[in-house]
Amino acid sequence: MAIHNPGSRAGHGIALKAVRDVVTHGSGKVIFASLNVVPMIDMFAILVVFLIQQFNASGELLLINPNIAMPKAQVVKELERAPMVALTRGEGGKPGALLFENQMVISLANVDEVHYPSWDIKELAEALKRAWQLQQTSSDAKIRKNRKIIIQADRGVPFQVIKMVMATCGRNEFREPNFSIMVGKDVETN
C-alpha cells in the first residue's frame, strides 16, 4: 500500500466528485431530503381506493360447467346474481342434462314436445317454485322482487329445448332470462 500524506481522509474512498466534495468540505445544501410521511400515506390511500374500485369479482358469479361450450356474443352486459339453469352437452353419445343451481333435474333426452307438449318441464317447474318460495323469505325487498334467471346453455343444445326452458321459467315467476356467454376479442360492452 502506498504511503499518503497525513491529513483529513473523510470521503477519500468516494468515487463521485460532487459527493466527495460535500463530505470533505461541507456544503450549504443538505444531501439527504426529509421524507414527508403524510403525503405518502395519502398517496397510498388513493392507490388502495383505486385498486379496490378496479377489482372485479364477477368471475365468481358463475360456476362454468366443463360440459358447456358457451356461445360468443358481440354485445355483452354484466350479469347480476340470480338462479341458474344449465343445459349441458352429452359425453360419449349420452344425452346432456338440465341442471338447476348445479343440481341434476332431468336428462335432455326427455326434453322435447312429445314428452312436454305444453312446453312446461314439470321437474324444472318444481325446482323453480321451491327457489321462488325461498326467495320470498328474504328480508331484502330487492331480492324478493328479482325475477331474473341465468340460462347457461351449450352451443349444441337445440333451440327448441332452450325455448322450453325459457317458457317454463316464465310460467314460474322468473320472467327475465339472461344468457351467460363467452366474451371474446372485439366485444362491445354495455
WOUR-V622333 format. One record per backbone hydrogen bond with DSSP energy under -1.0 kcal/mol. NH is the residue of the N-H (numbers start at 0). CO is the residue of the C=O. If there is no record, write none. Layout:
BEGIN
nh=NH co=CO
nh=NH co=CO
END
This chain:
BEGIN
nh=11 co=8
nh=13 co=10
nh=19 co=15
nh=20 co=16
nh=21 co=17
nh=22 co=18
nh=23 co=19
nh=24 co=20
nh=25 co=21
nh=39 co=35
nh=40 co=36
nh=41 co=37
nh=42 co=38
nh=43 co=39
nh=44 co=40
nh=45 co=41
nh=46 co=42
nh=47 co=43
nh=48 co=44
nh=49 co=45
nh=50 co=46
nh=51 co=47
nh=52 co=48
nh=53 co=49
nh=54 co=50
nh=59 co=56
nh=60 co=57
nh=67 co=64
nh=72 co=181
nh=75 co=187
nh=84 co=149
nh=85 co=98
nh=86 co=151
nh=87 co=96
nh=88 co=66
nh=93 co=90
nh=97 co=105
nh=98 co=85
nh=99 co=102
nh=100 co=83
nh=102 co=99
nh=104 co=97
nh=105 co=97
nh=107 co=95
nh=109 co=106
nh=110 co=107
nh=115 co=111
nh=118 co=115
nh=124 co=120
nh=125 co=121
nh=126 co=122
nh=127 co=123
nh=128 co=124
nh=129 co=125
nh=130 co=126
nh=131 co=127
nh=132 co=128
nh=133 co=129
nh=134 co=130
nh=135 co=131
nh=137 co=134
nh=143 co=139
nh=144 co=140
nh=148 co=175
nh=149 co=82
nh=150 co=177
nh=151 co=84
nh=153 co=86
nh=154 co=68
nh=156 co=153
nh=161 co=157
nh=162 co=158
nh=163 co=159
nh=164 co=160
nh=165 co=161
nh=166 co=162
nh=167 co=163
nh=168 co=164
nh=169 co=165
nh=170 co=166
nh=173 co=168
nh=174 co=172
nh=175 co=146
nh=177 co=148
nh=179 co=150
nh=181 co=70
nh=187 co=73
nh=189 co=75
END
